[in-house]
Amino acid sequence: MSWSVSAAGDRPVRCGATLYPGSMSAADSTSPTPDHPRTALVTGASGGIGEEFARRIAQRGHALVVVARRRELLEELAVDLRERYGTVVETIVADLGTPEGVASVTERLSADGSDGRAPIDLLVNNAGRGDGGTFAAQDTAAIDAMLDINVRAVLHLTRAVLPVQIARRAAGEQRTLGVVNVSSMAGEIPVNPGGSVYGAGKKFIALWGESVAAEVRGQGVHVTTVLPGFVRTDMTRKVQAQGLPEFAFVPKEHVVRDALTAWSAGRPTVISGPQYQVARGALRLLPRFVMRALARRMA
């Protein structure tokens, strides 16, 4: 028996034999590590989309490893999840913009269950940084920090967990295993003045993610990249202050729901929100010279 909830719900409700949609319960699995609870590691879990991932996964009764820079917020989240859902929650305070922070998380992701620690069934690469501005005026240290968090950390963390997951599947593991990467619709804009580094980094994650998904699919591991549009989080406060219409924003609950559903189904990418699905199609149809002209006017 497992736990599932609606995206907007707050109380766990008993349902059928699925944990993530389409996966098997630990009790039904022929896994070589059946004594370990299903475990997900979520980065950037102290707020926004990352916190929503942690809450929805905890509602399903799974153990969690939550990662963030802000110790106080992270500990508050862990206490709340333990009390509300009775699940096991580990915390790792780490700045993924530093080698030390990345190393502490990759060490946890490398656990295969042999040392008593539950191996990671799902890695959610959510932590990110959204600095913008014209490239010639951007601080070089801020550029490096954004690339470290948005790109390098995602690669290193995924590289740490995939070999363990592939080996588990080869050993007979039946659970759904893999990675969810949080990219952005900003990476789908061909010409992005004011967001050149951020958009390019997110496009890198989307392209790289699809390639890795194809590489590991035959080994039974799922890699899914979710491309949110505007979501009401701390990162988008400046955008929210500009008075964009409500339809421009997708609830974070929908982003997480769509991401987990797509990952369980083995889909390599998912766009949350019909408005952004239409927008992506339009962006692909518009000639590049039109996009360049629009970009010049925006700049």
TAFENCOR-V941824 format. One record per run of one state. SS is the DSSP state (~ for helix, > for strand, _ for the rest). FROM is the first residue (numbers start at 1). LEN is the number of residues. Records with the same first field share a line. If there is no record, write none. Layout:
SS: FROM-LEN / FROM-LEN
//
This chain:
_: 1-2 / 5-8 / 15-24 / 44-4 / 60-3 / 69-2 / 86-3 / 94-5 / 110-12 / 126-9 / 138-2 / 171-6 / 183-2 / 189-7 / 218-3 / 228-2 / 231-3 / 242-4 / 250-2 / 266-3 / 272-2 / 286-2 / 299-1
>: 3-2 / 13-2 / 39-5 / 63-6 / 89-5 / 122-4 / 177-6 / 221-7 / 230-1 / 249-1 / 269-3
~: 48-12 / 71-15 / 99-11 / 135-3 / 140-31 / 185-4 / 196-22 / 234-8 / 246-3 / 252-14 / 274-12 / 288-11
//
